[in-house]
C-alpha cells in the first residue's frame, strides 16, 4: 500500500522584536484641511526625533464597504521592540505632539501588535 503524506499544518510564529502600532483618526469637522495637513506633516517628523520609531506610514480611508465608522486617516508605526514602543509613549517629542493634535481629534482608536507570520 502506498503511503500518503499529510500536508504540513500551518503554524503561527510571532516575529521577534518588532511592535507595530495602528492608529485610526477622525479629525473634527472644524479643523481646517490645511491644518490637518500640517499636523500630519508634524506627526511624520516624529520618526526623525524618536530613535525607537523605525517606520511611519499613513493613508486616508479608501474603503468601498463604508465600514470605517467615521475614521478618515490611518497611521502605522513600527518600533524596534516593546520597550521602544513604551519609550515612544513617554518621549517628550511625542507628548508635545499629542497635546497639539488632541484638540483636533473627534475620535481615535489605537492597537499595538506583534506581527505574526504563518508557515506551512
KAVEN-V339838 format. One record per residue. N is the residue number from 1. RES is the residue in three letters. OMEGA is omega in degrees with one decimal (NA if undefined). NEAR is the number of other C-alpha atoms within 8 Angstrom. D_CENTER is the distance of its C-alpha to the mean C-alpha in whole Angstrom. Layout:
n res omega near d_center
N RES OMEGA NEAR D_CENTER
N RES OMEGA NEAR D_CENTER
//
This chain:
n res omega near d_center
1 UNK -178.7 2 54
2 UNK 179.7 3 51
3 UNK 179.3 4 48
4 UNK 179.5 4 45
5 UNK 178.1 4 41
6 UNK 175.9 4 38
7 UNK 178.1 4 35
8 UNK 175.8 5 33
9 UNK 174.0 5 30
10 UNK 177.5 7 27
11 UNK 177.6 7 25
12 UNK 178.5 8 21
13 UNK 178.2 8 20
14 UNK 178.7 8 18
15 UNK -176.9 9 16
16 UNK 172.3 4 18
17 UNK -167.3 8 16
18 UNK 172.1 12 12
19 UNK 177.5 14 10
20 UNK 176.7 12 6
21 UNK 175.9 12 4
22 UNK 179.5 11 2
23 UNK 174.1 11 5
24 UNK -179.5 12 8
25 UNK 164.8 13 11
26 UNK 178.7 12 14
27 UNK 176.7 11 16
28 UNK -178.0 8 20
29 UNK -177.8 5 23
30 UNK 176.7 4 25
31 UNK -177.6 9 22
32 UNK 179.4 7 24
33 UNK 178.1 6 22
34 UNK 178.2 6 23
35 UNK 175.6 8 21
36 UNK 179.1 10 18
37 UNK 179.8 8 18
38 UNK 177.5 8 19
39 UNK 179.0 9 16
40 UNK 177.1 8 13
41 UNK 178.3 8 16
42 UNK 178.6 9 16
43 UNK -178.8 8 12
44 UNK -178.9 9 12
45 UNK 179.3 8 15
46 UNK 178.5 11 13
47 UNK 176.6 11 13
48 UNK -174.3 6 16
49 UNK -176.9 7 17
50 UNK -172.7 11 15
51 UNK -176.6 7 16
52 UNK 177.5 11 14
53 UNK -172.8 15 11
54 UNK 177.9 10 12
55 UNK 179.1 9 10
56 UNK 177.9 11 8
57 UNK 177.3 8 8
58 UNK 174.7 8 8
59 UNK 176.7 7 11
60 UNK -179.5 7 13
61 UNK 178.0 9 14
62 UNK -175.7 4 17
63 UNK 174.0 7 17
64 UNK -177.2 4 21
65 UNK 178.7 4 21
66 UNK 179.7 6 20
67 UNK -173.5 5 18
68 UNK 179.2 8 15
69 UNK 177.0 5 17
70 UNK 178.3 5 17
71 UNK -175.5 12 14
72 UNK -176.0 11 14
73 UNK 176.5 11 11
74 UNK 179.2 13 7
75 UNK 176.0 12 5
76 UNK -179.9 12 3
77 UNK 177.2 12 4
78 UNK 178.4 12 7
79 UNK -178.2 14 10
80 UNK 179.8 13 14
81 UNK -178.7 10 14
82 UNK 178.5 10 14
83 UNK 177.5 7 16
84 UNK 177.0 11 14
85 UNK 178.4 13 11
86 UNK 178.7 8 14
87 UNK 178.7 9 16
88 UNK -175.7 11 13
89 UNK -177.4 8 13
90 UNK -178.9 8 17
91 UNK -178.4 9 17
92 UNK 180.0 6 19
93 UNK 177.9 9 17
94 UNK -179.3 12 14
95 UNK 179.0 10 17
96 UNK 178.8 8 19
97 UNK -180.0 10 16
98 UNK 179.7 8 15
99 UNK 179.1 8 19
100 UNK -176.0 8 19
101 UNK -174.5 9 16
102 UNK -179.4 7 17
103 UNK -176.3 6 20
104 UNK -177.5 9 19
105 UNK 175.3 11 16
106 UNK 176.6 8 18
107 UNK 178.8 8 15
108 UNK 171.0 10 12
109 UNK -176.5 7 10
110 UNK 175.2 8 7
111 UNK 171.4 7 7
112 UNK 177.9 8 7
113 UNK 172.9 7 9
114 UNK -179.0 10 11
115 UNK -179.9 9 12
116 UNK 177.4 8 15
117 UNK 178.5 8 18
118 UNK 179.5 8 21
119 UNK 174.9 7 24
120 UNK NA 6 27
//
